[in-house]
Amino acid sequence: MMQINAVEILGLVAACFTTFGFLPQMRKTWRTKDVTSLSLPMYSVICTGTALWLIYGLLINSTAVILANIVAFAFTFSLVILILKYRK
């Protein structure tokens, strides 16, 4: 079972700030359906990176790394899907 200590709490807070940075872009893209300024390669690389970080977090049993990258993967994967759906 995972234990949460002060270092993990700090990691969770830091992860929230960086992870939820994708939310405004995702909301704007969802509303406007305008993806012309978004880079598919960039979001694809970030999506792959967050998936790898999630695997790493599971291997080292780090709550902060796991939770942050579950959310970050969901956001970046959603953006990749939106880019593919709405690109011209």
LUMDO-53916 format. One record per atom (N, C-alpha, C, O): atom name; x, y, z; residue in three letters; residue number from 1. Coordinates in pm, whole numbers. Layout:
<marvexs>
+----+--------+--------+--------+-----+-----+
:  a :      x :      y :      z :   r :   k :
+----+--------+--------+--------+-----+-----+
: CA :      X :      Y :      Z : ala : NUM :
...
+----+--------+--------+--------+-----+-----+
</marvexs>
This chain:
<marvexs>
+----+--------+--------+--------+-----+-----+
:  a :      x :      y :      z :   r :   k :
+----+--------+--------+--------+-----+-----+
:  N :     84 :   -119 :      0 : met :   1 :
: CA :      0 :      0 :      0 : met :   1 :
:  C :     88 :    125 :      0 : met :   1 :
:  O :    194 :    127 :     63 : met :   1 :
:  N :     44 :    228 :    -71 : met :   2 :
: CA :    123 :    351 :    -80 : met :   2 :
:  C :    107 :    436 :     45 : met :   2 :
:  O :     -4 :    455 :     95 : met :   2 :
:  N :    219 :    488 :     95 : gln :   3 :
: CA :    216 :    581 :    207 : gln :   3 :
:  C :    242 :    720 :    154 : gln :   3 :
:  O :    325 :    740 :     65 : gln :   3 :
:  N :    169 :    818 :    210 : ile :   4 :
: CA :    188 :    956 :    169 : ile :   4 :
:  C :    259 :   1029 :    282 : ile :   4 :
:  O :    211 :   1031 :    396 : ile :   4 :
:  N :    374 :   1090 :    250 : asn :   5 :
: CA :    449 :   1168 :    348 : asn :   5 :
:  C :    460 :   1312 :    298 : asn :   5 :
:  O :    402 :   1346 :    195 : asn :   5 :
:  N :    532 :   1396 :    371 : ala :   6 :
: CA :    543 :   1538 :    336 : ala :   6 :
:  C :    604 :   1558 :    197 : ala :   6 :
:  O :    562 :   1648 :    124 : ala :   6 :
:  N :    700 :   1477 :    161 : val :   7 :
: CA :    763 :   1489 :     29 : val :   7 :
:  C :    662 :   1455 :    -80 : val :   7 :
:  O :    657 :   1522 :   -183 : val :   7 :
:  N :    582 :   1352 :    -58 : glu :   8 :
: CA :    478 :   1316 :   -155 : glu :   8 :
:  C :    374 :   1427 :   -167 : glu :   8 :
:  O :    327 :   1455 :   -277 : glu :   8 :
:  N :    339 :   1489 :    -56 : ile :   9 :
: CA :    243 :   1601 :    -60 : ile :   9 :
:  C :    299 :   1716 :   -142 : ile :   9 :
:  O :    228 :   1773 :   -224 : ile :   9 :
:  N :    426 :   1749 :   -122 : leu :  10 :
: CA :    491 :   1853 :   -203 : leu :  10 :
:  C :    487 :   1813 :   -350 : leu :  10 :
:  O :    456 :   1896 :   -436 : leu :  10 :
:  N :    516 :   1690 :   -379 : gly :  11 :
: CA :    512 :   1641 :   -516 : gly :  11 :
:  C :    372 :   1651 :   -576 : gly :  11 :
:  O :    357 :   1686 :   -693 : gly :  11 :
:  N :    270 :   1620 :   -497 : leu :  12 :
: CA :    133 :   1629 :   -545 : leu :  12 :
:  C :     94 :   1773 :   -576 : leu :  12 :
:  O :     29 :   1800 :   -678 : leu :  12 :
:  N :    133 :   1866 :   -489 : val :  13 :
: CA :    103 :   2008 :   -513 : val :  13 :
:  C :    173 :   2057 :   -639 : val :  13 :
:  O :    112 :   2123 :   -723 : val :  13 :
:  N :    301 :   2025 :   -652 : ala :  14 :
: CA :    376 :   2065 :   -772 : ala :  14 :
:  C :    315 :   2002 :   -897 : ala :  14 :
:  O :    302 :   2068 :  -1000 : ala :  14 :
:  N :    277 :   1877 :   -887 : ala :  15 :
: CA :    218 :   1807 :  -1000 : ala :  15 :
:  C :     86 :   1870 :  -1042 : ala :  15 :
:  O :     55 :   1878 :  -1161 : ala :  15 :
:  N :      8 :   1916 :   -945 : cys :  16 :
: CA :   -119 :   1982 :   -978 : cys :  16 :
:  C :    -96 :   2106 :  -1063 : cys :  16 :
:  O :   -166 :   2128 :  -1162 : cys :  16 :
:  N :      2 :   2187 :  -1024 : phe :  17 :
: CA :     28 :   2309 :  -1100 : phe :  17 :
:  C :     72 :   2279 :  -1243 : phe :  17 :
:  O :     25 :   2343 :  -1336 : phe :  17 :
:  N :    161 :   2184 :  -1260 : thr :  18 :
: CA :    210 :   2155 :  -1395 : thr :  18 :
:  C :    110 :   2075 :  -1477 : thr :  18 :
:  O :     95 :   2098 :  -1597 : thr :  18 :
:  N :     41 :   1983 :  -1415 : thr :  19 :
: CA :    -54 :   1898 :  -1486 : thr :  19 :
:  C :   -175 :   1977 :  -1534 : thr :  19 :
:  O :   -218 :   1963 :  -1648 : thr :  19 :
:  N :   -231 :   2058 :  -1447 : phe :  20 :
: CA :   -352 :   2131 :  -1483 : phe :  20 :
:  C :   -323 :   2249 :  -1575 : phe :  20 :
:  O :   -416 :   2321 :  -1614 : phe :  20 :
:  N :   -198 :   2270 :  -1610 : gly :  21 :
: CA :   -162 :   2371 :  -1709 : gly :  21 :
:  C :   -218 :   2338 :  -1847 : gly :  21 :
:  O :   -233 :   2428 :  -1930 : gly :  21 :
:  N :   -249 :   2211 :  -1872 : phe :  22 :
: CA :   -307 :   2170 :  -2000 : phe :  22 :
:  C :   -457 :   2198 :  -2008 : phe :  22 :
:  O :   -513 :   2204 :  -2117 : phe :  22 :
:  N :   -521 :   2215 :  -1894 : leu :  23 :
: CA :   -667 :   2230 :  -1891 : leu :  23 :
:  C :   -718 :   2351 :  -1969 : leu :  23 :
:  O :   -813 :   2336 :  -2045 : leu :  23 :
:  N :   -659 :   2471 :  -1954 : pro :  24 :
: CA :   -710 :   2584 :  -2032 : pro :  24 :
:  C :   -704 :   2561 :  -2184 : pro :  24 :
:  O :   -797 :   2597 :  -2256 : pro :  24 :
:  N :   -596 :   2501 :  -2232 : gln :  25 :
: CA :   -585 :   2474 :  -2375 : gln :  25 :
:  C :   -689 :   2372 :  -2419 : gln :  25 :
:  O :   -749 :   2385 :  -2525 : gln :  25 :
:  N :   -709 :   2270 :  -2337 : met :  26 :
: CA :   -806 :   2168 :  -2372 : met :  26 :
:  C :   -947 :   2228 :  -2377 : met :  26 :
:  O :  -1023 :   2199 :  -2470 : met :  26 :
:  N :   -982 :   2309 :  -2279 : arg :  27 :
: CA :  -1115 :   2372 :  -2276 : arg :  27 :
:  C :  -1135 :   2464 :  -2396 : arg :  27 :
:  O :  -1240 :   2463 :  -2460 : arg :  27 :
:  N :  -1034 :   2545 :  -2425 : lys :  28 :
: CA :  -1044 :   2638 :  -2538 : lys :  28 :
:  C :  -1061 :   2562 :  -2669 : lys :  28 :
:  O :  -1143 :   2598 :  -2753 : lys :  28 :
:  N :   -983 :   2457 :  -2687 : thr :  29 :
: CA :   -990 :   2377 :  -2809 : thr :  29 :
:  C :  -1126 :   2309 :  -2820 : thr :  29 :
:  O :  -1185 :   2304 :  -2928 : thr :  29 :
:  N :  -1175 :   2257 :  -2709 : trp :  30 :
: CA :  -1305 :   2190 :  -2708 : trp :  30 :
:  C :  -1415 :   2287 :  -2749 : trp :  30 :
:  O :  -1504 :   2252 :  -2827 : trp :  30 :
:  N :  -1409 :   2410 :  -2696 : arg :  31 :
: CA :  -1513 :   2510 :  -2725 : arg :  31 :
:  C :  -1503 :   2566 :  -2866 : arg :  31 :
:  O :  -1605 :   2578 :  -2935 : arg :  31 :
:  N :  -1383 :   2601 :  -2910 : thr :  32 :
: CA :  -1367 :   2669 :  -3039 : thr :  32 :
:  C :  -1349 :   2573 :  -3156 : thr :  32 :
:  O :  -1376 :   2609 :  -3271 : thr :  32 :
:  N :  -1304 :   2454 :  -3127 : lys :  33 :
: CA :  -1272 :   2354 :  -3230 : lys :  33 :
:  C :  -1164 :   2405 :  -3326 : lys :  33 :
:  O :  -1151 :   2356 :  -3438 : lys :  33 :
:  N :  -1086 :   2502 :  -3281 : asp :  34 :
: CA :   -977 :   2559 :  -3360 : asp :  34 :
:  C :   -845 :   2499 :  -3313 : asp :  34 :
:  O :   -801 :   2524 :  -3201 : asp :  34 :
:  N :   -784 :   2420 :  -3398 : val :  35 :
: CA :   -658 :   2354 :  -3363 : val :  35 :
:  C :   -543 :   2399 :  -3452 : val :  35 :
:  O :   -435 :   2339 :  -3452 : val :  35 :
:  N :   -565 :   2506 :  -3529 : thr :  36 :
: CA :   -463 :   2548 :  -3626 : thr :  36 :
:  C :   -331 :   2586 :  -3562 : thr :  36 :
:  O :   -226 :   2571 :  -3624 : thr :  36 :
:  N :   -334 :   2635 :  -3439 : ser :  37 :
: CA :   -209 :   2677 :  -3375 : ser :  37 :
:  C :   -148 :   2569 :  -3286 : ser :  37 :
:  O :    -46 :   2592 :  -3222 : ser :  37 :
:  N :   -209 :   2451 :  -3281 : leu :  38 :
: CA :   -159 :   2344 :  -3195 : leu :  38 :
:  C :    -71 :   2248 :  -3275 : leu :  38 :
:  O :   -100 :   2217 :  -3390 : leu :  38 :
:  N :     35 :   2203 :  -3213 : ser :  39 :
: CA :    130 :   2113 :  -3278 : ser :  39 :
:  C :    100 :   1968 :  -3242 : ser :  39 :
:  O :    115 :   1927 :  -3127 : ser :  39 :
:  N :     59 :   1891 :  -3342 : leu :  40 :
: CA :     34 :   1748 :  -3320 : leu :  40 :
:  C :    160 :   1675 :  -3275 : leu :  40 :
:  O :    153 :   1595 :  -3181 : leu :  40 :
:  N :    276 :   1698 :  -3338 : pro :  41 :
: CA :    397 :   1630 :  -3290 : pro :  41 :
:  C :    430 :   1663 :  -3144 : pro :  41 :
:  O :    468 :   1574 :  -3068 : pro :  41 :
:  N :    414 :   1789 :  -3104 : met :  42 :
: CA :    446 :   1826 :  -2967 : met :  42 :
:  C :    355 :   1754 :  -2868 : met :  42 :
:  O :    402 :   1695 :  -2771 : met :  42 :
:  N :    224 :   1759 :  -2892 : tyr :  43 :
: CA :    131 :   1694 :  -2799 : tyr :  43 :
:  C :    145 :   1543 :  -2803 : tyr :  43 :
:  O :    121 :   1477 :  -2702 : tyr :  43 :
:  N :    182 :   1486 :  -2916 : ser :  44 :
: CA :    206 :   1341 :  -2925 : ser :  44 :
:  C :    326 :   1301 :  -2840 : ser :  44 :
:  O :    323 :   1200 :  -2770 : ser :  44 :
:  N :    432 :   1380 :  -2847 : val :  45 :
: CA :    552 :   1352 :  -2766 : val :  45 :
:  C :    521 :   1368 :  -2618 : val :  45 :
:  O :    561 :   1285 :  -2537 : val :  45 :
:  N :    449 :   1474 :  -2581 : ile :  46 :
: CA :    414 :   1495 :  -2440 : ile :  46 :
:  C :    324 :   1382 :  -2392 : ile :  46 :
:  O :    341 :   1333 :  -2280 : ile :  46 :
:  N :    230 :   1339 :  -2474 : cys :  47 :
: CA :    141 :   1229 :  -2438 : cys :  47 :
:  C :    220 :   1101 :  -2414 : cys :  47 :
:  O :    196 :   1030 :  -2316 : cys :  47 :
:  N :    314 :   1071 :  -2502 : thr :  48 :
: CA :    399 :    954 :  -2485 : thr :  48 :
:  C :    483 :    966 :  -2358 : thr :  48 :
:  O :    498 :    870 :  -2283 : thr :  48 :
:  N :    538 :   1085 :  -2336 : gly :  49 :
: CA :    618 :   1108 :  -2216 : gly :  49 :
:  C :    538 :   1089 :  -2088 : gly :  49 :
:  O :    588 :   1029 :  -1993 : gly :  49 :
:  N :    414 :   1138 :  -2085 : thr :  50 :
: CA :    333 :   1121 :  -1965 : thr :  50 :
:  C :    297 :    975 :  -1943 : thr :  50 :
:  O :    288 :    930 :  -1828 : thr :  50 :
:  N :    277 :    900 :  -2051 : ala :  51 :
: CA :    251 :    756 :  -2036 : ala :  51 :
:  C :    372 :    686 :  -1976 : ala :  51 :
:  O :    358 :    600 :  -1889 : ala :  51 :
:  N :    490 :    723 :  -2022 : leu :  52 :
: CA :    613 :    664 :  -1967 : leu :  52 :
:  C :    634 :    705 :  -1822 : leu :  52 :
:  O :    676 :    623 :  -1740 : leu :  52 :
:  N :    607 :    832 :  -1789 : trp :  53 :
: CA :    617 :    876 :  -1650 : trp :  53 :
:  C :    518 :    800 :  -1561 : trp :  53 :
:  O :    550 :    767 :  -1447 : trp :  53 :
:  N :    399 :    772 :  -1613 : leu :  54 :
: CA :    301 :    695 :  -1538 : leu :  54 :
:  C :    354 :    555 :  -1508 : leu :  54 :
:  O :    343 :    507 :  -1395 : leu :  54 :
:  N :    410 :    491 :  -1607 : ile :  55 :
: CA :    470 :    358 :  -1586 : ile :  55 :
:  C :    581 :    367 :  -1482 : ile :  55 :
:  O :    589 :    283 :  -1392 : ile :  55 :
:  N :    665 :    468 :  -1494 : tyr :  56 :
: CA :    773 :    489 :  -1397 : tyr :  56 :
:  C :    715 :    507 :  -1256 : tyr :  56 :
:  O :    763 :    446 :  -1160 : tyr :  56 :
:  N :    612 :    590 :  -1244 : gly :  57 :
: CA :    550 :    612 :  -1113 : gly :  57 :
:  C :    496 :    485 :  -1053 : gly :  57 :
:  O :    507 :    463 :   -932 : gly :  57 :
:  N :    437 :    400 :  -1137 : leu :  58 :
: CA :    388 :    271 :  -1088 : leu :  58 :
:  C :    503 :    183 :  -1040 : leu :  58 :
:  O :    492 :    114 :   -938 : leu :  58 :
:  N :    612 :    184 :  -1115 : leu :  59 :
: CA :    728 :    101 :  -1079 : leu :  59 :
:  C :    793 :    145 :   -948 : leu :  59 :
:  O :    840 :     61 :   -871 : leu :  59 :
:  N :    796 :    277 :   -923 : ile :  60 :
: CA :    859 :    325 :   -799 : ile :  60 :
:  C :    756 :    350 :   -689 : ile :  60 :
:  O :    791 :    391 :   -578 : ile :  60 :
:  N :    629 :    325 :   -721 : asn :  61 :
: CA :    522 :    338 :   -623 : asn :  61 :
:  C :    510 :    481 :   -568 : asn :  61 :
:  O :    499 :    501 :   -447 : asn :  61 :
:  N :    514 :    580 :   -658 : ser :  62 :
: CA :    506 :    721 :   -618 : ser :  62 :
:  C :    367 :    777 :   -648 : ser :  62 :
:  O :    330 :    793 :   -764 : ser :  62 :
:  N :    293 :    806 :   -543 : thr :  63 :
: CA :    158 :    860 :   -559 : thr :  63 :
:  C :    157 :    986 :   -643 : thr :  63 :
:  O :     73 :   1000 :   -732 : thr :  63 :
:  N :    247 :   1078 :   -616 : ala :  64 :
: CA :    251 :   1205 :   -688 : ala :  64 :
:  C :    275 :   1184 :   -837 : ala :  64 :
:  O :    206 :   1243 :   -920 : ala :  64 :
:  N :    370 :   1100 :   -870 : val :  65 :
: CA :    402 :   1075 :  -1011 : val :  65 :
:  C :    286 :   1003 :  -1080 : val :  65 :
:  O :    251 :   1036 :  -1193 : val :  65 :
:  N :    226 :    908 :  -1013 : ile :  66 :
: CA :    114 :    833 :  -1071 : ile :  66 :
:  C :     -5 :    924 :  -1098 : ile :  66 :
:  O :    -55 :    930 :  -1210 : ile :  66 :
:  N :    -50 :    996 :   -996 : leu :  67 :
: CA :   -169 :   1080 :  -1011 : leu :  67 :
:  C :   -148 :   1191 :  -1113 : leu :  67 :
:  O :   -235 :   1217 :  -1197 : leu :  67 :
:  N :    -34 :   1257 :  -1105 : ala :  68 :
: CA :     -6 :   1367 :  -1198 : ala :  68 :
:  C :     -9 :   1318 :  -1342 : ala :  68 :
:  O :    -61 :   1386 :  -1430 : ala :  68 :
:  N :     46 :   1202 :  -1365 : asn :  69 :
: CA :     58 :   1156 :  -1503 : asn :  69 :
:  C :    -66 :   1086 :  -1555 : asn :  69 :
:  O :    -86 :   1077 :  -1676 : asn :  69 :
:  N :   -151 :   1037 :  -1466 : ile :  70 :
: CA :   -282 :    991 :  -1511 : ile :  70 :
:  C :   -360 :   1110 :  -1568 : ile :  70 :
:  O :   -416 :   1102 :  -1677 : ile :  70 :
:  N :   -362 :   1219 :  -1493 : val :  71 :
: CA :   -435 :   1338 :  -1536 : val :  71 :
:  C :   -369 :   1401 :  -1659 : val :  71 :
:  O :   -438 :   1436 :  -1755 : val :  71 :
:  N :   -237 :   1416 :  -1655 : ala :  72 :
: CA :   -166 :   1476 :  -1768 : ala :  72 :
:  C :   -185 :   1393 :  -1895 : ala :  72 :
:  O :   -204 :   1449 :  -2003 : ala :  72 :
:  N :   -180 :   1262 :  -1883 : phe :  73 :
: CA :   -203 :   1176 :  -1999 : phe :  73 :
:  C :   -344 :   1196 :  -2053 : phe :  73 :
:  O :   -363 :   1207 :  -2175 : phe :  73 :
:  N :   -443 :   1201 :  -1964 : ala :  74 :
: CA :   -581 :   1221 :  -2009 : ala :  74 :
:  C :   -595 :   1353 :  -2085 : ala :  74 :
:  O :   -659 :   1358 :  -2190 : ala :  74 :
:  N :   -536 :   1459 :  -2031 : phe :  75 :
: CA :   -545 :   1590 :  -2096 : phe :  75 :
:  C :   -472 :   1590 :  -2230 : phe :  75 :
:  O :   -527 :   1635 :  -2331 : phe :  75 :
:  N :   -349 :   1541 :  -2233 : thr :  76 :
: CA :   -272 :   1547 :  -2358 : thr :  76 :
:  C :   -329 :   1451 :  -2463 : thr :  76 :
:  O :   -330 :   1483 :  -2581 : thr :  76 :
:  N :   -375 :   1335 :  -2420 : phe :  77 :
: CA :   -437 :   1242 :  -2514 : phe :  77 :
:  C :   -564 :   1303 :  -2573 : phe :  77 :
:  O :   -591 :   1290 :  -2692 : phe :  77 :
:  N :   -642 :   1371 :  -2488 : ser :  78 :
: CA :   -762 :   1440 :  -2536 : ser :  78 :
:  C :   -727 :   1546 :  -2638 : ser :  78 :
:  O :   -796 :   1561 :  -2739 : ser :  78 :
:  N :   -619 :   1621 :  -2613 : leu :  79 :
: CA :   -577 :   1722 :  -2709 : leu :  79 :
:  C :   -532 :   1660 :  -2841 : leu :  79 :
:  O :   -561 :   1713 :  -2948 : leu :  79 :
:  N :   -462 :   1549 :  -2835 : val :  80 :
: CA :   -421 :   1479 :  -2958 : val :  80 :
:  C :   -546 :   1438 :  -3037 : val :  80 :
:  O :   -552 :   1456 :  -3158 : val :  80 :
:  N :   -644 :   1383 :  -2969 : ile :  81 :
: CA :   -769 :   1342 :  -3035 : ile :  81 :
:  C :   -839 :   1463 :  -3097 : ile :  81 :
:  O :   -886 :   1456 :  -3210 : ile :  81 :
:  N :   -846 :   1575 :  -3022 : leu :  82 :
: CA :   -910 :   1695 :  -3075 : leu :  82 :
:  C :   -836 :   1750 :  -3196 : leu :  82 :
:  O :   -898 :   1794 :  -3293 : leu :  82 :
:  N :   -703 :   1748 :  -3191 : ile :  83 :
: CA :   -624 :   1794 :  -3306 : ile :  83 :
:  C :   -654 :   1708 :  -3428 : ile :  83 :
:  O :   -674 :   1760 :  -3538 : ile :  83 :
:  N :   -656 :   1577 :  -3409 : leu :  84 :
: CA :   -684 :   1487 :  -3522 : leu :  84 :
:  C :   -827 :   1505 :  -3575 : leu :  84 :
:  O :   -851 :   1496 :  -3695 : leu :  84 :
:  N :   -919 :   1529 :  -3484 : lys :  85 :
: CA :  -1059 :   1544 :  -3523 : lys :  85 :
:  C :  -1086 :   1675 :  -3597 : lys :  85 :
:  O :  -1161 :   1676 :  -3695 : lys :  85 :
:  N :  -1026 :   1784 :  -3552 : tyr :  86 :
: CA :  -1061 :   1916 :  -3605 : tyr :  86 :
:  C :   -960 :   1977 :  -3701 : tyr :  86 :
:  O :   -982 :   2087 :  -3752 : tyr :  86 :
:  N :   -849 :   1909 :  -3728 : arg :  87 :
: CA :   -752 :   1969 :  -3821 : arg :  87 :
:  C :   -809 :   1966 :  -3963 : arg :  87 :
:  O :   -890 :   1881 :  -3999 : arg :  87 :
:  N :   -762 :   2062 :  -4042 : lys :  88 :
: CA :   -816 :   2077 :  -4178 : lys :  88 :
:  C :   -720 :   2023 :  -4280 : lys :  88 :
:  O :   -748 :   2027 :  -4400 : lys :  88 :
+----+--------+--------+--------+-----+-----+
</marvexs>
